[in-house]
Amino acid sequence: MQKVDILQIGNFLSDAQKKLEENFNLHSMGEGEDKARFLKEAGPKIVGIAAGSGRPAISAEVMGNLPNLKIVAGFGVGYDDIDVVHAANHGVTVANTPGVLDEEVADTALSLLLATTRRIPQADRFLRSGKWLKESFPLTSTLRNRKAGIVGLGRIGKAIARRLQAFGVSISYHGRNRQTGVEFPYYQSIRELAEAVDILIMIIPGGKETYHAVNADVLRALGPDGILINVARGTVVDEAALVEALRSNIILAAGLDVFEKEPQVPEELIALDNVVLTPHVGSATLHTRNAMGNLVVDNLTAFFSGKAPITPVPETPWRG
């Protein structure tokens, strides 16, 4: 494969970074005058984008300034920060990294559920503060006899379901369509699902279609024993409504790995004791982040070898 010019936006671990450097002519764009100079001098040479972690949005403007762009290879399952409509309209293929992080994110969802239900972080703080010397930690909720609803029964949703089954938790789900061959009860709307369960786990894509899918009405339907777990995108939950629901005991608790305006997290959420918060670490292990970075490289390598990328997104299928 001939070395081609690739724009790197965001970060990769050393293994994938080394492969990118070995296989492609890498460029970075910079800001201000450096960006303008880059677009004038190198922009026309760029045929691909390697979009790593911590990246800004890959907007229509970014892609529009690269007249010969052919592929955007993104790091992560979610690609709502890549303008796929613009890409599709201009013949640009977009690829993501599904599959390699499913089990890790499912582990995180279950970790949040256990930590939230049994109040593990609160118990840790209780012990460290010396309170155990004076009193016992209060009794907590349980997973026994609970019903879980999974919103988004894709690869990760099914991995979460397998774990819940091992805990003896009954499962229902909602998605855009009922799935054939799935044994779990299906609900037509998130609200109907929330009304039928007392654990609601969000694992759907972000974007306009799912913006604030969990709102005040859904939270009321989930009820005072309800627990919300979000390992999807922060935008799928109305944070203001969630704060009010947690403050007013409309629901019992929440476990959140994602937020509307990351890395900013509302002080109102941080101040609450009935929520467990983690800084978007769903796939954040060395093993999985290496696998994700390597899949970005593999997608680029396949594409520029004249083959289909391994994991193109459905909106921009490879046409050879």
Order of alpha helices (4+ residues) and beta strands (2+ residues): beta-alpha-beta-alpha-beta-alpha-beta-alpha-beta-alpha-alpha-beta-alpha-beta-alpha-beta-alpha-beta-alpha-beta-alpha-beta-alpha
